[in-house]
């Protein structure tokens, strides 16, 4: 059965006069509502930019943990390359204790590079940093007392790391974009995979997911352990027309600004509609069409176990609350019923 959830980057709201403090409190309200309407997971990203408030995501998740009962709380993603794996484990082990066993980590290298100079790392070590730090994080997860040495962090000699989480094995997912080596690495390690697909046709990622599953099988991991999650831009309205009217202006503004930094062309409505078509990566529509599209994506990728919506696009809080309620009460039941067959 496919799990349904929300991912957020704690984007600053479009609401005039809303302070950063109010925005974070509103975000916690949305996490609480997601729990109340029965969604499976809520994730927070990590960015170090003015337009986002998620640089210390575990703090927001910890606040939400005390106000929720069932929903799993995860990073989306933790930029491990620029972090200390010991501290990351301690933060999420503590979150696991606060939430009574509902914490997860989705770790990755991140799609922005601000964390590298901020924390004193060389971008040329992009892949080596992640590889080494993931190795340490997994060792800490699996062993209470460890000895370890590497290039980028002081060695550990018979060192105990506390606290230990409530879950016997804290779930650690690998967040990936489109690099084949990342898919293969996740499969070889037997770690669940969270694929961020924010453009193009989702079905075109099938060869990469096949590569993940083949690498996992070759390394001796059970097929049931090779979970695939899908993170995509999406938003649900009462009608498709309402959803597009709510979502498009903020989407166009955000991706035009980010695209300008990277030399991409400005967003157009024609391009948006193409991305929001039958096989496109965007899921901006009414509940029935969105549910059908999630199921279509799952079939085209050989089956997924989790789908999360990324809705940050300058949308006002009350509209995000409406979308979460629609996802929980309309979209999730359709997807769960169909994927449980």
C-alpha positions, 0 to 999 in steps of 0.5 A: 500500500502506498503511503501518502505524505507532505514535504515542506521547505518551510517557505516564507508565506505570501500572506502580507504581514506574516512574521517568520515566527508566525510562519513556523507556528502555521507550519506546525499547524499544518503538520498537526492537521496532516496527522489528524486527517490520517496522512502517513508522513510529514517531511521538512527539507534543509536550506540555508537561504533567505526564502526558507525557514528550515535550516534547523528542521529537526527543531520544527519536527520536535515541536510537532512531535509533541502535538501529533500522535501517528504521523511519521516525522522525517527530514527531506532531506538532511544535507549530510555532506555539510553536517556531522553524522554524530550530531545528525544521529543524536538529533533524530534519535532524540526526535524519535524518543519525543515522538515515541518511535516516529522519526526518520531521516532522508539524507542526501547531498542537497540541490543547493550548495549554500551549506558547503561554504557556510560550514567550511566545506569544499564543493570539490569534495561533494561526493567524497563528503557524502560517501564518508559521512553516510558510512559513519551515520550508518555505523552509528545507527547500527552500533552503540559503540564504534571505532571509525576513521575517515578523511573529513572528521576526527576519528572515533575510538571505542566511542559510544553515541547517545541517546539511542532511538526508540526504534531498534533501527532508525529508518534512513532513506537516501534522497536522490535526483537523477545521478545513476551512481546515487541510485546504485549506491542506495541499492548496494547499501539496501537503503530505501530510496526517495526520488525527487522528480520535479520536472520532465516525465516521471516514467523516464526514471524507470531505468534508474529505479531498475538500476537501484533494484538490480544493485540491491538484489546483487548485494543480497538485499530482499526486494521488500527492503528496497522501498521506493518513495516519490517526491514531486511538486503538487497541490490539490484543490476542490477543482483542477481550475482552483488548484492551478489558479492557487498554485501557478503564480507562486510556482512560476515566481519561485522557479523563475527566480531559481532558474535565473541563478542557474541559467534556465529560461523563465517559467511559462504557462505553456511549460507548466501545463506540459509538466501538469499533463498526463505523464508530467511530474507536476500533480496540480488538480482535483483529488480524483485526478491527482490520485489517478496520477499517483497510481499511474506514476507508481505503475510506470516505475514498477511500484512505489511505497510512498508519495509526498507532495511538495506544496511550497509555492507562496500559497497562503496558510488557509489554502495549504490547510485546505489542500492537506485536508483534501489530500488526507480525506480524498486523495489518500483513501483512493490511492490506498484502496487501489494500491492495496489490491 
